[in-house]
Amino acid sequence: MADPEAAAPDPVVHLEPLGVDIPVPRALSLMEAAEAAGWRWPTVCQGTAICTRCWIEVDPADADALSPMRPDEREALDRVRWRGDPVAGERLACQVHVRRDVTVFKRFVTRRADTDTDT
């Protein structure tokens, strides 16, 4: 039997405060999809869950819109951001896969200069 999720359209992330929508193919992390769409996402480690500069905020009520947190993501957030006190709704864009449409908050995402500005 075919997987109904595979036939569904890609989920869309509404990115605030920019107010842009980014389609996120299920095979890509949020950061990978944004970069493929022409956005520069803050990072130092280039998506290896080390620097945590790609952290995002999502309403905790929408946590199910994102893939479950893996141990390496939890360890990085605890080491650099949380320091023992987890913050509900904080995730790493380099690690999350999007399951359904959701709004996330992330400052300092910018349009790459080499891309069309109509998106």
C-alpha positions in Angstrom: 0.0 0.0 0.0 1.3 3.5 -0.9 2.4 5.9 1.8 -0.2 8.7 1.9 2.4 11.1 3.2 4.6 10.5 0.2 1.8 11.6 -2.1 1.0 14.7 -0.1 2.4 18.1 -1.1 5.6 19.3 0.7 4.9 21.1 3.9 5.5 24.8 4.1 7.2 26.7 6.8 6.0 30.2 7.4 9.2 32.1 8.6 8.8 35.0 10.9 9.7 37.8 11.2 10.4 37.8 7.4 6.9 36.7 6.6 8.0 34.3 3.8 6.9 30.8 3.0 9.5 28.1 2.4 8.4 24.7 1.0 10.3 21.9 2.8 10.7 18.6 0.9 10.5 15.8 3.4 14.0 14.5 2.6 15.6 17.9 3.6 16.1 19.6 6.9 14.5 23.0 7.3 17.9 24.7 6.9 18.7 22.7 3.8 15.4 23.5 2.2 15.8 27.2 3.0 19.3 27.3 1.5 18.1 25.5 -1.6 15.3 28.1 -1.9 17.9 30.9 -1.9 18.0 31.9 1.8 21.1 32.2 3.9 20.6 30.5 7.3 22.8 31.5 10.3 25.3 28.7 10.9 28.9 28.1 11.7 29.0 24.3 11.6 27.1 24.0 8.3 24.4 21.7 9.7 26.3 19.3 12.0 24.4 20.2 15.2 27.5 21.7 16.9 27.2 25.5 16.9 23.4 25.8 17.5 23.3 29.2 15.6 20.5 27.8 13.4 18.1 27.4 16.4 14.5 28.2 15.7 11.5 28.8 17.9 8.2 27.0 17.3 5.0 27.2 19.3 5.2 24.2 21.7 1.7 23.4 20.6 3.0 22.8 17.1 5.9 20.5 18.2 4.4 17.6 16.3 4.9 19.5 13.0 8.6 18.7 13.4 10.5 15.5 13.5 11.3 14.1 17.0 14.5 15.5 18.6 17.5 13.2 18.2 20.1 12.9 21.0 22.8 14.9 19.1 20.4 17.9 18.7 19.4 17.7 22.4 23.0 17.5 23.5 24.0 20.5 21.4 21.1 22.6 22.6 21.8 21.7 26.2 25.5 22.4 25.9 25.2 25.8 24.2 21.7 27.2 24.7 19.8 25.5 27.5 22.5 24.7 30.0 20.3 22.2 31.8 17.0 24.0 31.4 15.3 22.9 28.2 13.3 25.7 26.5 10.0 24.4 25.0 9.8 25.1 21.3 13.6 25.6 20.6 15.0 23.3 17.9 17.9 23.3 15.4 16.9 24.0 11.8 19.7 21.8 10.6 18.2 18.8 12.3 14.4 19.2 12.0 12.4 17.7 9.2 9.0 19.2 8.7 5.9 17.0 8.9 3.2 19.6 8.2 2.7 23.3 7.6 4.0 25.3 10.6 5.2 28.8 11.6 8.7 29.2 13.0 10.6 32.2 14.3 14.2 32.9 13.3 16.0 36.2 13.1 19.0 36.9 10.8 17.9 34.7 7.9 18.7 36.7 4.7 18.2 36.4 1.0 21.4 35.2 -0.8 22.6 37.9 -3.2 22.9 35.4 -6.1 19.1 34.5 -6.0 16.0 36.0 -7.5 14.2 38.3 -4.9 10.7 37.4 -6.0 10.4 34.3 -3.7 
